Amino acid sequence: MLSQLKQLLAQTTLDITELQQQQLVKLVELLHKWNKAYNLTSVRDPQQMLSRHIMDSLVVLPHLQGQRFIDVGTGPGLPGLPLAITAPDKEFVLLDSLGKRIRFIRQVCHELDLKNVTAVQSRVEDYQPDLKFDGVISRAFASLDDMLSWCEHLPNEHGKFYALKGVYPAAELEQLPPQFNVEDIIRLQVPDAEGERHLVIITTRG
């Protein structure tokens, strides 16, 4: 699996250390193991997890600005865990309402010795952080409108929303509330993944 990950990474400009690559493979192994009992993801094949979960998460990394991020509706820690592994200098809060997912994330952090992840079990609209975030990340979590209305209280003054989408979300962009501004829409290239991927970066109008 490590050699397959190396092949996938070679198709990107990402600079991932040997240790981080080993941690990413270990993450897939743990996800595969836990998935049998807890049904954390519909992707069953560990080889597919590398492209559809790990690489799909990592392609966002070059676009993140800041130090402190929250991954809302993280599920089994995607994209938060791969990002935390490959950006150990950044801080990540991984939030989900389901206990089994949060237990999995905490187990991964324990086994991989990740010090930059805080796992929180909560509904996003109920979560009131002491410190706001530079970036609010969501992957297949909700429509842009719902994401922004549920998460509006999370970014700091200059914080941004990073929404991972499949096909270009034209209809959702048309329904964007007026207080938000689309800063950029980036077509992402995910090695070995089918279909389109886009990253929508949104700011609040100051």
C-alpha positions as semicolon CSV with decimal commas, in nm:
position;residue;x (nm);y (nm);z (nm)
1;M;0,000;0,000;0,000
2;L;0,294;0,233;0,070
3;S;0,422;0,192;-0,286
4;Q;0,075;0,272;-0,423
5;L;0,061;0,585;-0,207
6;K;0,403;0,690;-0,340
7;Q;0,278;0,647;-0,697
8;L;-0,028;0,863;-0,625
9;L;0,179;1,132;-0,453
10;A;0,420;1,138;-0,748
11;Q;0,131;1,268;-0,960
12;T;0,100;1,576;-0,737
13;T;0,326;1,857;-0,618
14;L;0,277;1,755;-0,253
15;D;0,588;1,712;-0,040
16;I;0,506;1,439;0,213
17;T;0,779;1,293;0,435
18;E;0,848;0,921;0,467
19;L;0,711;0,916;0,822
20;Q;0,393;1,097;0,714
21;Q;0,345;0,846;0,430
22;Q;0,371;0,561;0,679
23;Q;0,118;0,735;0,906
24;L;-0,124;0,778;0,614
25;V;-0,101;0,406;0,533
26;K;-0,157;0,323;0,901
27;L;-0,465;0,549;0,896
28;V;-0,606;0,349;0,603
29;E;-0,532;0,022;0,785
30;L;-0,714;0,143;1,097
31;L;-1,007;0,273;0,891
32;H;-1,033;-0,062;0,714
33;K;-1,020;-0,251;1,044
34;W;-1,276;-0,035;1,224
35;N;-1,501;-0,016;0,920
36;K;-1,589;-0,384;0,950
37;A;-1,750;-0,326;1,289
38;Y;-1,856;0,039;1,279
39;N;-1,940;0,108;0,914
40;L;-1,749;0,437;0,904
41;T;-1,728;0,465;0,525
42;S;-1,896;0,304;0,224
43;V;-1,552;0,252;0,066
44;R;-1,452;-0,104;0,159
45;D;-1,129;-0,156;-0,034
46;P;-0,814;-0,013;0,133
47;Q;-0,657;0,054;-0,210
48;Q;-0,960;0,264;-0,303
49;M;-0,941;0,444;0,031
50;L;-0,598;0,576;-0,072
51;S;-0,735;0,767;-0,371
52;R;-1,093;0,836;-0,262
53;H;-1,017;0,937;0,096
54;I;-0,648;1,012;0,149
55;M;-0,558;1,181;-0,181
56;D;-0,902;1,346;-0,199
57;S;-0,822;1,507;0,138
58;L;-0,460;1,598;0,070
59;V;-0,517;1,796;-0,251
60;V;-0,668;2,072;-0,034
61;L;-0,346;2,118;0,165
62;P;-0,170;2,374;-0,061
63;H;-0,475;2,603;-0,046
64;L;-0,514;2,628;0,333
65;Q;-0,411;2,960;0,486
66;G;-0,359;3,000;0,860
67;Q;-0,278;2,784;1,160
68;R;-0,608;2,680;1,318
69;F;-0,877;2,483;1,136
70;I;-1,201;2,301;1,208
71;D;-1,329;2,011;0,998
72;V;-1,707;2,010;1,040
73;G;-1,902;1,688;0,987
74;T;-1,565;1,515;0,971
75;G;-1,709;1,161;0,964
76;P;-1,416;0,925;1,025
77;G;-1,175;1,219;1,020
78;L;-1,180;1,318;0,653
79;P;-1,019;1,541;0,543
80;G;-0,902;1,640;0,893
81;L;-0,680;1,343;0,980
82;P;-0,480;1,329;0,652
83;L;-0,436;1,708;0,672
84;A;-0,324;1,692;1,037
85;I;-0,072;1,418;0,955
86;T;0,081;1,616;0,669
87;A;0,065;1,960;0,836
88;P;0,191;1,894;1,190
89;D;0,251;2,269;1,238
90;K;-0,123;2,340;1,206
91;E;-0,398;2,276;1,461
92;F;-0,715;2,084;1,373
93;V;-1,047;2,043;1,554
94;L;-1,244;1,749;1,410
95;L;-1,614;1,779;1,485
96;D;-1,887;1,521;1,438
97;S;-2,213;1,439;1,615
98;L;-2,165;1,059;1,608
99;G;-1,978;0,902;1,899
100;K;-1,837;0,606;1,705
101;R;-1,663;0,839;1,461
102;I;-1,512;1,049;1,740
103;R;-1,393;0,732;1,919
104;F;-1,224;0,621;1,597
105;I;-1,051;0,958;1,553
106;R;-0,924;0,952;1,913
107;Q;-0,790;0,599;1,863
108;V;-0,607;0,708;1,546
109;C;-0,456;1,007;1,727
110;H;-0,340;0,775;2,007
111;E;-0,186;0,516;1,772
112;L;-0,023;0,770;1,539
113;D;0,077;1,003;1,825
114;L;-0,094;1,304;1,666
115;K;-0,067;1,604;1,899
116;N;-0,236;1,862;1,673
117;V;-0,588;1,712;1,665
118;T;-0,880;1,772;1,902
119;A;-1,183;1,548;1,845
120;V;-1,517;1,701;1,949
121;Q;-1,855;1,526;1,958
122;S;-2,118;1,793;1,896
123;R;-2,362;1,928;1,643
124;V;-2,190;2,212;1,463
125;E;-2,455;2,471;1,552
126;D;-2,414;2,387;1,924
127;Y;-2,035;2,411;1,927
128;Q;-1,902;2,737;2,074
129;P;-1,521;2,746;2,060
130;D;-1,317;2,971;2,290
131;L;-1,093;3,054;1,998
132;K;-1,223;3,110;1,645
133;F;-1,069;2,950;1,336
134;D;-0,859;3,059;1,038
135;G;-1,043;2,804;0,827
136;V;-1,368;2,606;0,838
137;I;-1,339;2,292;0,623
138;S;-1,622;2,069;0,505
139;R;-1,624;1,770;0,272
140;A;-1,955;1,632;0,149
141;F;-2,114;1,782;0,460
142;A;-2,402;1,999;0,338
143;S;-2,505;2,250;0,074
144;L;-2,304;2,574;0,074
145;D;-2,604;2,764;0,211
146;D;-2,648;2,520;0,502
147;M;-2,277;2,503;0,572
148;L;-2,249;2,882;0,593
149;S;-2,557;2,930;0,809
150;W;-2,459;2,649;1,051
151;C;-2,090;2,749;1,068
152;E;-2,109;3,129;1,049
153;H;-2,000;3,161;1,415
154;L;-1,678;2,958;1,370
155;P;-1,426;3,161;1,161
156;N;-1,227;3,449;1,305
157;E;-1,227;3,797;1,153
158;H;-1,016;3,692;0,854
159;G;-1,120;3,326;0,853
160;K;-1,230;3,143;0,539
161;F;-1,467;2,862;0,450
162;Y;-1,321;2,574;0,247
163;A;-1,594;2,359;0,094
164;L;-1,491;2,042;-0,089
165;K;-1,735;1,970;-0,368
166;G;-1,769;1,726;-0,655
167;V;-1,903;1,884;-0,973
168;Y;-1,901;2,263;-1,004
169;P;-2,184;2,369;-0,765
170;A;-2,347;2,630;-0,990
171;A;-2,694;2,616;-0,835
172;E;-2,558;2,636;-0,479
173;L;-2,340;2,934;-0,568
174;E;-2,641;3,123;-0,703
175;Q;-2,819;3,082;-0,368
176;L;-2,530;3,213;-0,159
177;P;-2,647;3,457;0,114
178;P;-2,543;3,818;0,041
179;Q;-2,303;3,850;0,337
180;F;-2,067;3,594;0,182
181;N;-1,817;3,636;-0,097
182;V;-1,670;3,363;-0,320
183;E;-1,296;3,424;-0,312
184;D;-1,194;3,137;-0,540
185;I;-1,313;2,813;-0,697
186;I;-1,032;2,569;-0,767
187;R;-1,057;2,261;-0,985
188;L;-0,873;1,991;-0,793
189;Q;-0,683;1,706;-0,956
190;V;-0,712;1,388;-0,750
191;P;-0,496;1,101;-0,881
192;D;-0,696;0,786;-0,964
193;A;-1,028;0,941;-0,860
194;E;-1,330;0,942;-1,088
195;G;-1,543;1,252;-1,140
196;E;-1,475;1,619;-1,079
197;R;-1,350;1,781;-0,759
198;H;-1,373;2,149;-0,671
199;L;-1,266;2,354;-0,372
200;V;-1,486;2,657;-0,305
201;I;-1,321;2,923;-0,086
202;I;-1,562;3,169;0,073
203;T;-1,510;3,472;0,294
204;T;-1,746;3,695;0,487
205;R;-1,792;4,043;0,344
206;G;-1,622;4,281;0,584
